[in-house]
Amino acid sequence: MAKIKEVRCIRTRANGIWTIVKVTTDQPGLYGIGSVSDVNHTPTVIAAVEEVIGPGLAGREAGHIEDIWQYVYSSGYWRNSSILNTAMGGIDMALWDIKGKEAGMPLYELLGGPCRAAVPCYAHASGHDVDALTDDIQRYVDEGWPVIRCQIGGYGGGGFIDADKALRPQNAWSQSHAFDDEAYLDNIPKMFETLRKRLGFGPKLTHDVHEHLRPQNAVTLSKLLEPYRLFFLEDVLPPEQVQWFRLIREQCTTPQAMGELFVNPHEYVPLITERLIDYVRVRVSKGGGITPCRKIAALCEFFGVQTAWQEGGDNDPVNQAAAIHLDMASTSFGIQEENHFAPEELEIFPGHCVQEGGYMHASDKPGLGIDIDEERARELLNDDSIGIHRAAEDRRADGSLVRP
């Protein structure tokens, strides 16, 4: 069997937020790639891969994927951090890529074979008002997207009040707008009422709260949206307050999707086994890679929960490929979040997944089916655009922070 020779990172995208890990073996030309991208902690993850985890894998059998995952998981003693999960998740993807290449089959075949012809995805529609949003939704409907997410502007849109109109203290901190829970509770149900009157109940619609609400208001919003039959309501609670899903379940039938920020099985296992959510939205790399995420999908199957692996605009085509292969081979798959990449970005990744209408198609080449052109990857990187990226800083009228 092939043995691991080297583990190294390749940083790319103009702003440097994509990091691809490459695991080479002692077999000529045999290597695998995975995603260790972390928009907020890129240098930290690279150090974890190249200086901490990678050196300990040299000489190990590349095919011992489960054993390597378990070793890395416990090697730092403390478990389940976003940095550790991302580092070992990307390496795990690369090892599955190698395994598929050795077997001469695409990963979804190695995982048991396809359960579907292609992977249905949901689109991201938005607009500065309901009229613009309606037009954007209709565009996606016409293109054949089965599910469409609906947002007024960015995250929290519908709940922002101009700073000069908000009831702020005299010594208010400088900010252009303030988030108000009650405004959100008023505007988002009105948005869906208008959308259903204009579009009917044919289009399957979702909405992302992005954890902006206080827990009791998350319960209220879920109840208020029940008449509009959402496909799911996403991240209505922050991970620190997931116990409130039990109260939501008791109050209404609005389907719940949760997990974008999950890195610990103690977060998602109770929600799945107690059937408190309908879709689990862990990002494959943040969950620790293909090895644990296929176990999440299997767990979901027994409890009637479905997967909706998280993508997001900061994600890369390699993590997307890993998600699509899992989707293809899983009976508990529900829907896949889509992602858009510029043509010059896709040129870096030959064998990338292909989006046609509302469906994503995996490569039928061995392994993940996707490769990286390292020379083009380096050329795309713009040193002047690289910086430290931080999550959005939304605040309420009194200045208190709204957790994203």
Beta strands, then each sheet from edge to edge (+ up, - down):
strand 1: 4-12
strand 2: 18-25
strand 3: 31-35
strand 4: 119-127
strand 5: 147-152
strand 6: 160-162
strand 7: 177-179
strand 8: 204-208
strand 9: 232-234
strand 10: 256-258
strand 11: 279-280
strand 12: 306-307
strand 13: 336-337
strand 14: 354-356
strand 15: 359-361
strand 16: 394-395
strand 17: 401-402
sheet 1: 1+ 2- 3+
sheet 2: 12+ 11+ 10+ 9+ 8+ 5+ 4+ 13+
sheet 3: 12+ 11+ 10+ 9+ 8+ 5+ 4+ 15- 14+
sheet 4: 6+ 7-
sheet 5: 16+ 17-
end
